[in-house]
Amino acid sequence: MRLATFSLLIATLPIQFACDAPDVAQNEALAQRHSRIVTLAPSLAELVFAAGAGDFLVGVSAYSDFPPQVDGLPLVGDAFTIDQEQLALLQPDLLLVWQSGTPEHIVDELRIAGYAVETIRTQKLADIPAALIRIGELTGRDERAMQVAADFDAGLRALAQKFAGNEPIRVFYQVSKRPLYTVSNAHYASELIALCGGSNVFSDLDELAPAIDVEAVIDRDPEAMLAGRDSGDDAFNEWDRWPQIAANRYGNHFFLPGDELSRPTPRVLTAGAAICEALQTARERRAVHEESDGA
């Protein structure tokens, strides 16, 4: 009804107004778009470039290092400490903050200081294409952003189809060893494990990235252990003390690409492919071990 009414109204307006109206609307939309952006998380800088708006990025947070074009951009601090003087010099018309990582009081302080702040949520896999599309809307790079978002969704579907029907396998993802952290089902890493046919042994916990103890891992007896490559080559060494853990018996310890897994961007697809390949190898090793036990 609203669309029909609007169409009828346009049809009854003078021809000159009907021709001018799109230009007025376009100018208003352009006035709302942003061209001087500062990001307060490495993943957000990457998302801006992925959405085709990298030329609008004037400042980034610490540890922003991808894509290579990020190198050399002014640093404005990190998620917890903002260099207000540097920020003022950059004169951004938009700050992008990470919902899960930028403290609320920092966001409030930035808004009180007069900055336009957009909070980007990237907790689940579905949040990644949504974030791309939103950045596209904010910068006028809608078409590019929507295409990258669609490609990401297609990549997830392709992975799911490739590894559909595989036997389930119990998985422990070690975020860090000291203190010992993992992820719950609320985190996109757990979604990737499930997409690959794995079962996160700590999927039932409430927190996004809960701290756990060694006894809990032993009790849940994972058949495969995963950790980011940036965790260090000794990430799994301490687990050798408990040979009864299935992952130890099968030799199922796997390193994954660190940044690709820890940063919620389109590169998560690379991490997803690595997880799927690792779990496929883990199943094969489990089968060999079980066959050997049964012989």
Backbone as CSV, one residue per row, in Angstrom:
resi,resn,N_x,N_y,N_z,CA_x,CA_y,CA_z,C_x,C_y,C_z
1,MET,0.832,-1.191,0.000,0.000,0.000,0.000,0.873,1.249,0.000
2,ARG,1.951,1.268,0.814,2.813,2.429,0.871,3.518,2.639,-0.461
3,LEU,3.971,1.567,-1.100,4.650,1.682,-2.386,3.696,2.190,-3.450
4,ALA,2.472,1.673,-3.482,1.493,2.107,-4.471,1.154,3.580,-4.284
5,THR,0.987,4.002,-3.039,0.671,5.396,-2.765,1.798,6.308,-3.218
6,PHE,3.046,5.905,-2.929,4.201,6.698,-3.328,4.281,6.811,-4.850
7,SER,4.055,5.717,-5.565,4.106,5.730,-7.020,3.033,6.646,-7.599
8,LEU,1.857,6.590,-7.019,0.771,7.457,-7.492,1.113,8.920,-7.266
9,LEU,1.732,9.240,-6.135,2.098,10.612,-5.829,3.119,11.128,-6.836
10,ILE,4.122,10.342,-7.141,5.140,10.747,-8.105,4.511,11.004,-9.469
11,ALA,3.571,10.171,-9.855,2.950,10.305,-11.178,2.175,11.594,-11.311
12,THR,1.694,12.165,-10.202,0.871,13.377,-10.269,1.680,14.649,-10.091
13,LEU,2.992,14.519,-9.795,3.815,15.706,-9.594,4.251,16.295,-10.929
14,PRO,4.596,17.596,-10.960,5.115,18.205,-12.183,6.350,17.463,-12.661
15,ILE,6.550,17.398,-13.965,7.657,16.653,-14.546,8.990,17.152,-14.026
16,GLN,9.166,18.493,-13.867,10.442,19.040,-13.430,10.810,18.513,-12.053
17,PHE,9.849,18.419,-11.131,10.120,17.931,-9.780,10.490,16.463,-9.803
18,ALA,9.784,15.709,-10.633,10.071,14.279,-10.703,11.484,14.036,-11.193
19,CYS,11.988,14.889,-12.037,13.354,14.727,-12.543,14.367,15.154,-11.501
20,ASP,14.009,16.189,-10.723,14.968,16.713,-9.759,15.027,15.865,-8.489
21,ALA,13.944,15.178,-8.169,13.856,14.461,-6.899,14.999,13.475,-6.686
22,PRO,15.366,12.642,-7.675,16.470,11.710,-7.450,17.769,12.416,-7.114
23,ASP,18.032,13.588,-7.743,19.259,14.323,-7.468,19.277,14.818,-6.027
24,VAL,18.134,15.311,-5.552,18.048,15.779,-4.171,18.307,14.621,-3.208
25,ALA,17.648,13.493,-3.484,17.823,12.320,-2.625,19.268,11.845,-2.644
26,GLN,19.859,11.877,-3.833,21.242,11.428,-3.953,22.182,12.343,-3.175
27,ASN,21.957,13.638,-3.258,22.802,14.582,-2.530,22.674,14.403,-1.023
28,GLU,21.437,14.152,-0.565,21.236,13.924,0.862,21.951,12.665,1.317
29,ALA,21.894,11.615,0.483,22.561,10.356,0.833,24.069,10.554,0.883
30,LEU,24.598,11.305,-0.089,26.040,11.548,-0.116,26.483,12.340,1.101
31,ALA,25.626,13.255,1.557,25.974,14.067,2.724,26.084,13.221,3.972
32,GLN,25.397,12.087,3.993,25.413,11.213,5.164,26.530,10.180,5.097
33,ARG,27.214,10.081,3.979,28.281,9.113,3.842,29.578,9.669,4.419
34,HIS,30.448,8.774,4.805,31.652,9.167,5.522,32.893,8.896,4.678
35,SER,33.864,9.798,4.777,35.067,9.667,3.962,36.358,9.797,4.763
36,ARG,36.247,9.963,6.082,37.429,9.999,6.950,37.144,9.077,8.137
37,ILE,37.610,7.851,8.016,37.245,6.796,8.974,38.447,6.380,9.807
38,VAL,38.204,6.158,11.090,39.194,5.590,12.002,38.604,4.311,12.584
39,THR,39.390,3.249,12.606,38.932,1.968,13.146,39.661,1.665,14.449
40,LEU,38.949,1.070,15.390,39.516,0.784,16.706,39.694,-0.703,16.963
41,ALA,39.872,-1.479,15.898,40.221,-2.896,15.999,40.837,-3.309,14.665
42,PRO,41.853,-4.183,14.688,42.478,-4.620,13.433,41.486,-5.220,12.445
43,SER,40.525,-5.983,12.950,39.548,-6.612,12.058,38.686,-5.570,11.351
44,LEU,38.429,-4.452,12.015,37.592,-3.421,11.407,38.312,-2.733,10.255
45,ALA,39.612,-2.520,10.403,40.384,-1.949,9.296,40.330,-2.882,8.092
46,GLU,40.444,-4.170,8.357,40.381,-5.157,7.278,39.006,-5.168,6.622
47,LEU,37.959,-5.046,7.405,36.604,-5.022,6.862,36.376,-3.790,5.989
48,VAL,36.932,-2.658,6.392,36.787,-1.433,5.596,37.416,-1.631,4.217
49,PHE,38.603,-2.219,4.183,39.239,-2.482,2.898,38.453,-3.516,2.102
50,ALA,37.978,-4.542,2.765,37.224,-5.582,2.062,35.961,-5.011,1.434
51,ALA,35.367,-4.025,2.088,34.148,-3.398,1.570,34.430,-2.392,0.462
52,GLY,35.701,-2.209,0.156,36.057,-1.289,-0.921,36.192,0.150,-0.492
53,ALA,36.308,0.397,0.818,36.384,1.768,1.323,37.728,2.071,1.965
54,GLY,38.748,1.325,1.616,40.058,1.522,2.226,40.640,2.900,2.008
55,ASP,40.273,3.546,0.905,40.790,4.889,0.639,40.216,5.933,1.592
56,PHE,39.198,5.571,2.357,38.617,6.488,3.330,39.234,6.327,4.722
57,LEU,40.092,5.343,4.884,40.660,5.049,6.199,41.828,6.006,6.479
58,VAL,41.730,6.771,7.570,42.777,7.748,7.894,43.518,7.412,9.176
59,GLY,43.018,6.445,9.965,43.676,6.057,11.202,43.214,4.688,11.652
60,VAL,44.113,3.965,12.343,43.802,2.597,12.773,44.301,2.378,14.192
61,SER,43.927,1.237,14.747,44.368,0.871,16.089,45.634,0.025,16.017
62,ALA,46.241,-0.186,17.165,47.445,-1.010,17.254,47.178,-2.410,16.713
63,TYR,48.221,-3.020,16.146,48.200,-4.382,15.595,47.438,-4.493,14.273
64,SER,47.017,-3.385,13.710,46.387,-3.424,12.395,47.492,-3.629,11.357
65,ASP,47.447,-4.747,10.644,48.535,-5.057,9.717,48.072,-5.727,8.423
66,PHE,46.764,-5.745,8.196,46.254,-6.348,6.975,45.037,-5.570,6.510
67,PRO,44.964,-5.325,5.186,45.928,-5.649,4.137,47.175,-4.773,4.236
68,PRO,48.179,-5.006,3.378,49.431,-4.243,3.478,49.242,-2.739,3.412
69,GLN,48.172,-2.270,2.771,47.933,-0.828,2.658,47.722,-0.159,4.011
70,VAL,47.441,-0.971,5.047,47.221,-0.416,6.389,48.533,0.121,6.968
71,ASP,49.657,-0.507,6.576,50.957,-0.077,7.098,51.187,1.396,6.803
72,GLY,51.626,2.113,7.825,51.920,3.531,7.648,50.789,4.452,8.045
73,LEU,49.583,3.920,8.214,48.484,4.768,8.665,48.690,5.152,10.133
74,PRO,48.299,6.350,10.512,48.488,6.793,11.902,47.768,5.873,12.889
75,LEU,48.414,5.637,14.035,47.823,4.827,15.094,47.132,5.731,16.106
76,VAL,45.955,5.295,16.548,45.192,6.094,17.509,45.056,5.372,18.850
77,GLY,45.911,4.374,19.083,45.845,3.634,20.330,45.315,2.231,20.102
78,ASP,44.645,1.695,21.117,44.051,0.364,21.001,42.633,0.411,21.540
79,ALA,42.071,-0.768,21.787,40.672,-0.809,22.225,40.467,-0.169,23.597
80,PHE,41.525,-0.051,24.388,41.368,0.412,25.771,41.952,1.798,26.022
81,THR,42.860,2.222,25.145,43.498,3.522,25.326,43.486,4.274,24.007
82,ILE,42.877,5.447,23.990,42.768,6.243,22.769,43.665,7.477,22.871
83,ASP,44.458,7.702,21.840,45.287,8.904,21.759,44.395,10.041,21.256
84,GLN,43.844,10.787,22.190,42.880,11.832,21.842,43.507,12.927,20.987
85,GLU,44.766,13.231,21.216,45.423,14.264,20.425,45.566,13.825,18.969
86,GLN,46.003,12.591,18.774,46.132,12.072,17.410,44.773,11.998,16.729
87,LEU,43.789,11.582,17.485,42.443,11.481,16.933,41.936,12.849,16.475
88,ALA,42.187,13.861,17.271,41.742,15.209,16.910,42.450,15.706,15.653
89,LEU,43.718,15.365,15.516,44.472,15.784,14.330,43.930,15.136,13.061
90,LEU,43.455,13.914,13.182,42.959,13.189,12.004,41.589,13.693,11.546
91,GLN,40.862,14.295,12.444,39.535,14.847,12.130,38.629,13.815,11.427
92,PRO,38.422,12.659,12.031,37.552,11.654,11.398,36.094,12.067,11.439
93,ASP,35.344,11.658,10.428,33.903,11.889,10.482,33.156,10.617,10.869
94,LEU,33.927,9.543,11.144,33.305,8.303,11.620,34.344,7.444,12.321
95,LEU,33.972,6.941,13.495,34.788,5.965,14.215,34.051,4.635,14.202
96,LEU,34.742,3.574,13.811,34.183,2.232,13.868,34.758,1.519,15.084
97,VAL,33.875,1.027,15.946,34.308,0.323,17.154,33.754,-1.097,17.139
98,TRP,34.457,-1.975,17.821,34.121,-3.401,17.853,33.254,-3.666,19.077
99,GLN,32.063,-4.202,18.841,31.113,-4.388,19.942,31.677,-5.279,21.044
100,SER,32.363,-6.348,20.666,32.855,-7.306,21.664,34.158,-6.877,22.304
101,GLY,34.842,-5.862,21.730,36.172,-5.542,22.226,36.384,-4.134,22.716
102,THR,35.563,-3.186,22.294,35.725,-1.801,22.743,34.837,-1.556,23.957
103,PRO,35.426,-1.234,25.105,34.612,-1.022,26.317,33.562,0.059,26.108
104,GLU,32.424,-0.117,26.745,31.315,0.825,26.574,31.682,2.230,27.023
105,HIS,32.494,2.338,28.074,32.821,3.685,28.563,33.686,4.431,27.544
106,ILE,34.498,3.697,26.770,35.289,4.335,25.711,34.355,4.862,24.621
107,VAL,33.378,4.044,24.248,32.406,4.455,23.229,31.643,5.685,23.701
108,ASP,31.213,5.680,24.962,30.470,6.824,25.513,31.331,8.085,25.500
109,GLU,32.591,7.958,25.885,33.479,9.121,25.924,33.681,9.704,24.525
110,LEU,33.811,8.828,23.537,34.007,9.298,22.162,32.776,10.036,21.657
111,ARG,31.605,9.520,21.984,30.372,10.187,21.557,30.196,11.526,22.267
112,ILE,30.520,11.567,23.542,30.424,12.821,24.289,31.376,13.862,23.703
113,ALA,32.522,13.386,23.210,33.507,14.290,22.598,33.051,14.797,21.236
114,GLY,31.933,14.265,20.747,31.371,14.772,19.502,31.632,13.929,18.268
115,TYR,32.247,12.757,18.451,32.540,11.909,17.299,31.331,11.054,16.922
116,ALA,31.167,10.835,15.629,30.168,9.876,15.157,30.757,8.483,15.317
117,VAL,30.064,7.629,16.040,30.577,6.299,16.355,29.593,5.239,15.865
118,GLU,30.106,4.257,15.144,29.291,3.127,14.682,29.845,1.857,15.304
119,THR,29.007,1.138,16.021,29.419,-0.116,16.646,29.183,-1.270,15.678
120,ILE,30.214,-2.047,15.443,30.143,-3.173,14.519,30.192,-4.474,15.307
121,ARG,29.194,-5.315,15.112,29.122,-6.607,15.792,29.697,-7.693,14.876
122,THR,30.640,-8.471,15.404,31.223,-9.567,14.622,31.445,-10.777,15.521
123,GLN,30.378,-11.257,16.114,30.455,-12.383,17.035,30.141,-13.704,16.340
124,LYS,29.189,-13.694,15.421,28.781,-14.887,14.694,29.169,-14.754,13.226
125,LEU,29.162,-15.867,12.516,29.519,-15.837,11.101,28.607,-14.910,10.303
126,ALA,27.329,-14.912,10.636,26.378,-14.070,9.909,26.644,-12.585,10.117
127,ASP,27.375,-12.238,11.190,27.674,-10.834,11.446,28.692,-10.280,10.453
128,ILE,29.522,-11.146,9.869,30.586,-10.669,8.978,30.011,-10.057,7.701
129,PRO,29.143,-10.760,6.952,28.558,-10.103,5.784,27.696,-8.904,6.157
130,ALA,27.026,-8.968,7.314,26.216,-7.824,7.753,27.103,-6.610,8.011
131,ALA,28.286,-6.837,8.599,29.215,-5.740,8.860,29.728,-5.140,7.552
132,LEU,30.032,-5.987,6.587,30.492,-5.502,5.286,29.443,-4.615,4.629
133,ILE,28.208,-5.084,4.643,27.125,-4.326,4.015,26.911,-2.993,4.730
134,ARG,26.992,-3.009,6.049,26.813,-1.763,6.798,27.923,-0.764,6.475
135,ILE,29.153,-1.228,6.399,30.266,-0.343,6.056,30.077,0.200,4.642
136,GLY,29.572,-0.646,3.746,29.276,-0.190,2.392,28.247,0.918,2.389
137,GLU,27.226,0.779,3.214,26.187,1.816,3.306,26.756,3.125,3.839
138,LEU,27.641,3.019,4.810,28.189,4.210,5.452,29.161,4.970,4.558
139,THR,29.708,4.289,3.570,30.754,4.894,2.738,30.363,5.053,1.273
140,GLY,29.184,4.597,0.916,28.773,4.670,-0.478,29.388,3.601,-1.348
141,ARG,29.935,2.575,-0.743,30.527,1.470,-1.496,29.613,0.237,-1.406
142,ASP,28.323,0.499,-1.504,27.316,-0.549,-1.304,27.511,-1.744,-2.237
143,GLU,27.720,-1.453,-3.512,27.779,-2.539,-4.494,28.948,-3.480,-4.225
144,ARG,30.113,-2.917,-3.986,31.290,-3.741,-3.701,31.082,-4.530,-2.415
145,ALA,30.586,-3.878,-1.377,30.387,-4.537,-0.094,29.402,-5.691,-0.210
146,MET,28.321,-5.486,-0.938,27.329,-6.542,-1.096,27.897,-7.733,-1.872
147,GLN,28.758,-7.464,-2.839,29.360,-8.555,-3.592,30.310,-9.368,-2.725
148,VAL,31.127,-8.691,-1.923,32.054,-9.391,-1.031,31.272,-10.196,0.004
149,ALA,30.175,-9.626,0.508,29.332,-10.341,1.474,28.725,-11.588,0.842
150,ALA,28.267,-11.460,-0.392,27.686,-12.608,-1.089,28.739,-13.685,-1.349
151,ASP,29.945,-13.262,-1.706,31.032,-14.223,-1.932,31.376,-14.964,-0.647
152,PHE,31.342,-14.254,0.469,31.628,-14.887,1.763,30.575,-15.948,2.076
153,ASP,29.306,-15.596,1.911,28.229,-16.554,2.158,28.367,-17.777,1.247
154,ALA,28.717,-17.544,-0.012,28.878,-18.652,-0.956,30.041,-19.552,-0.530
155,GLY,31.103,-18.945,-0.026,32.239,-19.729,0.445,31.883,-20.618,1.622
156,LEU,31.085,-20.093,2.544,30.631,-20.905,3.684,29.775,-22.078,3.214
157,ARG,28.874,-21.807,2.276,28.017,-22.878,1.763,28.841,-23.957,1.072
158,ALA,29.852,-23.544,0.325,30.699,-24.505,-0.379,31.445,-25.400,0.610
159,LEU,31.943,-24.815,1.688,32.630,-25.612,2.710,31.675,-26.613,3.348
160,ALA,30.483,-26.126,3.694,29.494,-26.995,4.334,29.117,-28.161,3.428
161,GLN,28.960,-27.896,2.144,28.597,-28.954,1.205,29.733,-29.956,1.020
162,LYS,30.961,-29.444,0.984,32.116,-30.310,0.756,32.303,-31.313,1.880
163,PHE,32.036,-30.881,3.104,32.304,-31.738,4.253,31.026,-32.239,4.921
164,ALA,29.902,-32.115,4.224,28.631,-32.612,4.764,28.661,-34.141,4.858
165,GLY,28.018,-34.658,5.875,27.891,-36.111,6.001,29.054,-36.804,6.663
166,ASN,30.075,-36.063,7.068,31.208,-36.688,7.748,30.819,-37.106,9.165
167,GLU,31.495,-38.119,9.665,31.222,-38.578,11.020,31.593,-37.487,12.016
168,PRO,30.788,-37.299,13.052,31.098,-36.267,14.056,32.381,-36.598,14.811
169,ILE,33.018,-35.560,15.307,34.246,-35.742,16.075,34.316,-34.654,17.145
170,ARG,34.740,-35.028,18.348,34.802,-34.089,19.465,36.047,-33.208,19.341
171,VAL,35.840,-31.885,19.501,36.916,-30.923,19.236,37.092,-29.959,20.409
172,PHE,38.349,-29.696,20.731,38.696,-28.663,21.715,39.526,-27.598,21.010
173,TYR,39.040,-26.355,21.046,39.794,-25.236,20.477,40.426,-24.459,21.616
174,GLN,41.753,-24.433,21.642,42.509,-23.760,22.692,42.877,-22.352,22.225
175,VAL,42.254,-21.365,22.848,42.548,-19.980,22.505,43.902,-19.577,23.066
176,SER,44.154,-19.935,24.311,45.444,-19.693,24.953,45.652,-20.768,26.016
177,LYS,46.900,-21.013,26.358,47.173,-22.097,27.317,47.371,-21.596,28.746
178,ARG,47.810,-20.350,28.928,47.997,-19.794,30.260,47.580,-18.329,30.269
179,PRO,46.421,-18.018,30.825,45.407,-18.952,31.335,44.756,-19.724,30.194
180,LEU,44.108,-20.822,30.551,43.502,-21.710,29.566,42.119,-21.183,29.183
181,TYR,42.001,-20.782,27.906,40.740,-20.256,27.391,40.296,-21.064,26.179
182,THR,38.989,-21.119,25.998,38.417,-21.754,24.819,37.277,-20.868,24.311
183,VAL,36.401,-21.412,23.478,35.242,-20.655,23.002,33.979,-21.481,23.213
184,SER,32.871,-20.781,23.390,31.576,-21.444,23.512,30.896,-21.454,22.153
185,ASN,29.672,-21.938,22.135,28.913,-21.990,20.886,28.522,-20.601,20.385
186,ALA,28.691,-19.577,21.235,28.344,-18.216,20.838,29.397,-17.603,19.930
187,HIS,30.547,-18.247,19.793,31.654,-17.701,19.002,31.664,-18.317,17.609
188,TYR,32.047,-17.499,16.618,32.038,-17.993,15.239,33.021,-19.148,15.014
189,ALA,34.064,-19.259,15.838,34.993,-20.385,15.694,34.280,-21.711,15.955
190,SER,33.348,-21.698,16.908,32.557,-22.891,17.184,31.624,-23.198,16.019
191,GLU,31.114,-22.153,15.379,30.288,-22.347,14.185,31.090,-23.009,13.069
192,LEU,32.334,-22.582,12.903,33.182,-23.179,11.868,33.438,-24.650,12.166
193,ILE,33.678,-24.964,13.438,33.891,-26.362,13.827,32.664,-27.198,13.482
194,ALA,31.480,-26.673,13.792,30.238,-27.391,13.489,30.040,-27.529,11.991
195,LEU,30.353,-26.474,11.245,30.223,-26.507,9.789,31.082,-27.632,9.200
196,CYS,32.213,-27.912,9.837,33.129,-28.953,9.373,32.788,-30.334,9.942
197,GLY,31.671,-30.436,10.631,31.253,-31.718,11.181,31.811,-32.023,12.549
198,GLY,32.407,-31.033,13.204,32.949,-31.236,14.539,31.966,-30.829,15.621
199,SER,32.253,-31.261,16.825,31.423,-30.911,17.978,32.324,-30.260,19.023
200,ASN,32.137,-28.974,19.247,32.919,-28.248,20.246,32.563,-28.776,21.631
201,VAL,33.544,-29.330,22.338,33.260,-29.969,23.628,32.856,-28.950,24.697
202,PHE,33.074,-27.662,24.424,32.676,-26.630,25.378,31.596,-25.711,24.799
203,SER,30.832,-26.229,23.881,29.800,-25.414,23.230,28.706,-24.980,24.200
204,ASP,28.548,-25.685,25.302,27.448,-25.422,26.217,27.722,-24.313,27.215
205,LEU,28.948,-23.805,27.279,29.264,-22.774,28.263,28.634,-21.439,27.874
206,ASP,28.413,-20.596,28.874,27.676,-19.354,28.647,28.528,-18.243,28.049
207,GLU,29.753,-18.100,28.512,30.588,-16.992,28.067,31.080,-17.208,26.648
208,LEU,31.390,-16.090,25.997,31.888,-16.159,24.624,33.229,-16.881,24.562
209,ALA,34.159,-16.487,25.432,35.485,-17.116,25.484,35.791,-17.440,26.942
210,PRO,35.249,-18.541,27.445,35.365,-18.852,28.871,36.733,-19.400,29.262
211,ALA,37.120,-19.111,30.497,38.297,-19.744,31.093,37.874,-21.114,31.601
212,ILE,38.731,-22.097,31.411,38.421,-23.462,31.837,39.629,-24.033,32.581
213,ASP,39.465,-25.214,33.146,40.602,-25.863,33.790,40.959,-27.155,33.064
214,VAL,42.131,-27.664,33.363,42.642,-28.858,32.688,41.713,-30.043,32.910
215,GLU,41.190,-30.163,34.127,40.319,-31.301,34.443,39.083,-31.322,33.551
216,ALA,38.562,-30.158,33.210,37.388,-30.100,32.342,37.700,-30.638,30.955
217,VAL,38.883,-30.324,30.446,39.285,-30.839,29.134,39.438,-32.355,29.189
218,ILE,40.062,-32.846,30.249,40.245,-34.295,30.398,38.886,-34.992,30.459
219,ASP,37.965,-34.434,31.223,36.636,-35.040,31.380,35.880,-35.090,30.054
220,ARG,36.030,-34.064,29.238,35.273,-34.001,27.980,35.974,-34.724,26.840
221,ASP,37.204,-35.131,27.074,37.936,-36.058,26.213,37.836,-35.731,24.717
222,PRO,38.367,-34.597,24.288,38.303,-34.268,22.863,39.109,-35.239,22.010
223,GLU,38.650,-35.456,20.794,39.357,-36.331,19.856,40.281,-35.547,18.932
224,ALA,40.167,-34.238,18.968,41.051,-33.370,18.195,41.231,-32.074,18.968
225,MET,42.449,-31.547,18.948,42.761,-30.278,19.590,43.238,-29.294,18.538
226,LEU,42.707,-28.065,18.600,43.054,-27.016,17.652,43.615,-25.815,18.404
227,ALA,44.558,-25.131,17.774,45.096,-23.898,18.337,45.623,-23.042,17.197
228,GLY,45.647,-21.732,17.406,46.182,-20.838,16.395,47.688,-20.980,16.288
229,ARG,48.206,-20.818,15.092,49.648,-20.903,14.890,50.393,-19.899,15.744
230,ASP,49.769,-18.754,16.014,50.425,-17.731,16.813,50.481,-18.087,18.295
231,SER,49.922,-19.244,18.675,49.996,-19.690,20.066,51.379,-20.204,20.428
232,GLY,52.201,-20.479,19.416,53.545,-21.005,19.654,53.618,-22.493,19.393
233,ASP,54.796,-22.955,19.021,54.970,-24.366,18.688,54.737,-25.293,19.869
234,ASP,54.805,-24.750,21.085,54.629,-25.583,22.282,53.207,-25.543,22.824
235,ALA,52.265,-25.097,22.023,50.886,-24.910,22.490,50.286,-26.174,23.086
236,PHE,50.646,-27.322,22.548,50.034,-28.579,23.004,50.949,-29.389,23.928
237,ASN,52.144,-28.909,24.199,53.130,-29.722,24.922,52.644,-30.205,26.281
238,GLU,51.957,-29.334,27.013,51.553,-29.712,28.372,50.508,-30.820,28.381
239,TRP,49.789,-31.000,27.265,48.764,-32.038,27.229,49.377,-33.436,27.154
240,ASP,50.663,-33.519,26.874,51.332,-34.828,26.816,51.302,-35.532,28.161
241,ARG,51.040,-34.792,29.222,50.993,-35.379,30.568,49.751,-36.246,30.757
242,TRP,48.786,-36.149,29.851,47.556,-36.922,29.975,47.348,-37.758,28.703
243,PRO,48.079,-38.841,28.564,48.000,-39.657,27.348,46.632,-40.298,27.141
244,GLN,45.790,-40.311,28.176,44.474,-40.925,28.036,43.519,-40.092,27.192
245,ILE,43.831,-38.817,26.992,42.964,-37.979,26.154,42.989,-38.514,24.727
246,ALA,41.807,-38.666,24.138,41.703,-39.275,22.808,42.563,-38.546,21.776
247,ALA,42.589,-37.215,21.824,43.377,-36.451,20.858,44.854,-36.810,20.936
248,ASN,45.323,-37.116,22.137,46.723,-37.531,22.297,46.944,-38.934,21.741
249,ARG,46.002,-39.817,21.992,46.144,-41.193,21.491,46.160,-41.218,19.963
250,TYR,45.368,-40.351,19.354,45.271,-40.330,17.892,46.323,-39.431,17.232
251,GLY,47.033,-38.638,18.041,47.980,-37.684,17.469,47.292,-36.535,16.762
252,ASN,46.140,-36.142,17.287,45.328,-35.116,16.628,45.509,-33.738,17.249
253,HIS,46.664,-33.148,17.012,46.953,-31.780,17.415,47.166,-30.969,16.140
254,PHE,46.409,-29.898,15.970,46.465,-29.146,14.713,46.602,-27.649,14.969
255,PHE,47.514,-27.040,14.222,47.666,-25.593,14.250,46.889,-24.975,13.103
256,LEU,46.259,-23.855,13.386,45.438,-23.155,12.394,46.020,-21.768,12.136
257,PRO,45.735,-21.181,10.965,46.217,-19.820,10.690,45.660,-18.841,11.711
258,GLY,46.562,-18.151,12.432,46.163,-17.345,13.581,45.257,-16.176,13.273
259,ASP,45.747,-15.230,12.476,44.952,-14.033,12.202,43.660,-14.370,11.472
260,GLU,43.733,-15.320,10.565,42.546,-15.685,9.797,41.435,-16.226,10.701
261,LEU,41.820,-16.873,11.798,40.823,-17.414,12.712,40.399,-16.395,13.766
262,SER,41.334,-15.578,14.219,41.023,-14.672,15.333,40.366,-13.370,14.893
263,ARG,40.427,-13.053,13.602,39.828,-11.806,13.124,38.587,-12.099,12.288
264,PRO,37.447,-11.625,12.721,36.191,-11.879,12.005,36.073,-11.046,10.730
265,THR,36.659,-11.543,9.676,36.674,-10.887,8.372,36.468,-11.969,7.311
266,PRO,36.405,-11.604,6.029,36.264,-12.642,5.006,37.362,-13.695,5.026
267,ARG,38.528,-13.374,5.611,39.603,-14.375,5.677,39.271,-15.535,6.605
268,VAL,38.178,-15.410,7.358,37.714,-16.534,8.182,37.493,-17.775,7.317
269,LEU,37.183,-17.570,6.045,37.009,-18.710,5.142,38.272,-19.547,5.061
270,THR,39.424,-18.903,5.081,40.698,-19.632,5.062,40.838,-20.479,6.314
271,ALA,40.483,-19.905,7.455,40.518,-20.658,8.711,39.524,-21.805,8.681
272,GLY,38.333,-21.552,8.119,37.325,-22.601,8.031,37.810,-23.787,7.206
273,ALA,38.448,-23.505,6.081,38.975,-24.575,5.242,40.045,-25.361,5.998
274,ALA,40.887,-24.657,6.766,41.931,-25.330,7.546,41.326,-26.221,8.622
275,ILE,40.262,-25.741,9.267,39.592,-26.558,10.289,39.000,-27.808,9.661
276,CYS,38.325,-27.651,8.534,37.701,-28.802,7.872,38.739,-29.838,7.467
277,GLU,39.857,-29.392,6.932,40.911,-30.321,6.530,41.512,-31.007,7.753
278,ALA,41.710,-30.246,8.831,42.259,-30.828,10.052,41.330,-31.893,10.622
279,LEU,40.041,-31.613,10.658,39.104,-32.577,11.226,38.970,-33.809,10.338
280,GLN,39.126,-33.638,9.026,39.105,-34.797,8.142,40.310,-35.702,8.427
281,THR,41.471,-35.088,8.602,42.668,-35.854,8.969,42.476,-36.519,10.326
282,ALA,41.859,-35.806,11.259,41.622,-36.350,12.601,40.730,-37.586,12.535
283,ARG,39.720,-37.555,11.693,38.841,-38.726,11.540,39.621,-39.919,10.991
284,GLU,40.462,-39.658,10.014,41.245,-40.739,9.412,42.200,-41.356,10.433
285,ARG,42.829,-40.528,11.237,43.738,-41.037,12.267,42.964,-41.813,13.326
286,ARG,41.781,-41.340,13.662,40.949,-42.063,14.634,40.581,-43.434,14.094
287,ALA,40.218,-43.494,12.828,39.840,-44.767,12.221,40.995,-45.744,12.209
288,VAL,42.188,-45.253,11.890,43.384,-46.126,11.878,43.651,-46.659,13.265
289,HIS,43.533,-45.787,14.271,43.786,-46.184,15.645,42.770,-47.209,16.114
290,GLU,41.503,-46.974,15.787,40.460,-47.921,16.195,40.611,-49.261,15.508
291,GLU,41.025,-49.214,14.253,41.238,-50.460,13.518,42.405,-51.225,14.119
292,SER,43.426,-50.496,14.530,44.581,-51.143,15.157,44.215,-51.765,16.483
293,ASP,43.384,-51.090,17.248,42.934,-51.624,18.552,42.087,-52.863,18.370
294,GLY,41.319,-52.902,17.271,40.423,-54.029,17.051,41.100,-55.231,16.442
295,ALA,42.342,-55.031,15.945,43.039,-56.135,15.288,43.518,-57.184,16.290
